[in-house]
């Protein structure tokens, strides 16, 4: 099925560094959602974006809905060890039919060295 | 509000057996979606139920089935288990409108031996 292109696939950074990851699609999206998943747990919603150009923050996290509606990025500032996990992007595409089925990226695995 | 509850948390089965997983959505949510997650494969959509009807379906074989009850609780069943069915099965709920965010449970980790 349709999938989002999420990059990078994995990152290994030092505590205190900033992190940037992104998600792209060949078609437009109506929403972009960013989730974080800890090992053995379900994904937890971090940020939801509903409008092209929208920039939203949640603590040290900032995400933007791309102007073209075909991409989104997530930034984490001043990373800490508990930021470790897998970050997924997901979105609703009008091309997917009824705007109720989420399209997912394969995730960015983040490791933080204390 | 209580979150999405999935039971059991862990399951070990052998090939050929069948298994039933349960999901209780957030109170007031009428849509329940099921996903299969294996390492490196991301989240693979199984199906979505809304008001006791299957509304969306992914590309899984007929061995995977589900249902939803009038209180919005949902179950999924996998028959004739195969080794490749070992995965984390995630349930997510939402009110059921377009362009919504999903809220996930902690998942059921199924191991097939």
Boltz contact constraints between the chains, C-beta under 6 A:
constraints:
  - contact:
      token1: [A, 30]
      token2: [B, 99]
      max_distance: 6.0
  - contact:
      token1: [A, 31]
      token2: [B, 99]
      max_distance: 6.0
  - contact:
      token1: [A, 33]
      token2: [B, 101]
      max_distance: 6.0
  - contact:
      token1: [A, 41]
      token2: [B, 106]
      max_distance: 6.0
  - contact:
      token1: [A, 42]
      token2: [B, 90]
      max_distance: 6.0
  - contact:
      token1: [A, 42]
      token2: [B, 104]
      max_distance: 6.0
  - contact:
      token1: [A, 42]
      token2: [B, 105]
      max_distance: 6.0
  - contact:
      token1: [A, 42]
      token2: [B, 106]
      max_distance: 6.0
  - contact:
      token1: [A, 42]
      token2: [B, 107]
      max_distance: 6.0
  - contact:
      token1: [A, 43]
      token2: [B, 104]
      max_distance: 6.0
  - contact:
      token1: [A, 45]
      token2: [B, 101]
      max_distance: 6.0
  - contact:
      token1: [A, 48]
      token2: [B, 101]
      max_distance: 6.0
  - contact:
      token1: [A, 92]
      token2: [B, 99]
      max_distance: 6.0
  - contact:
      token1: [A, 99]
      token2: [B, 98]
      max_distance: 6.0
  - contact:
      token1: [A, 99]
      token2: [B, 99]
      max_distance: 6.0
  - contact:
      token1: [A, 100]
      token2: [B, 98]
      max_distance: 6.0
  - contact:
      token1: [A, 101]
      token2: [B, 56]
      max_distance: 6.0
  - contact:
      token1: [A, 104]
      token2: [B, 42]
      max_distance: 6.0
  - contact:
      token1: [A, 104]
      token2: [B, 43]
      max_distance: 6.0
  - contact:
      token1: [A, 106]
      token2: [B, 42]
      max_distance: 6.0
  - contact:
      token1: [A, 107]
      token2: [B, 42]
      max_distance: 6.0
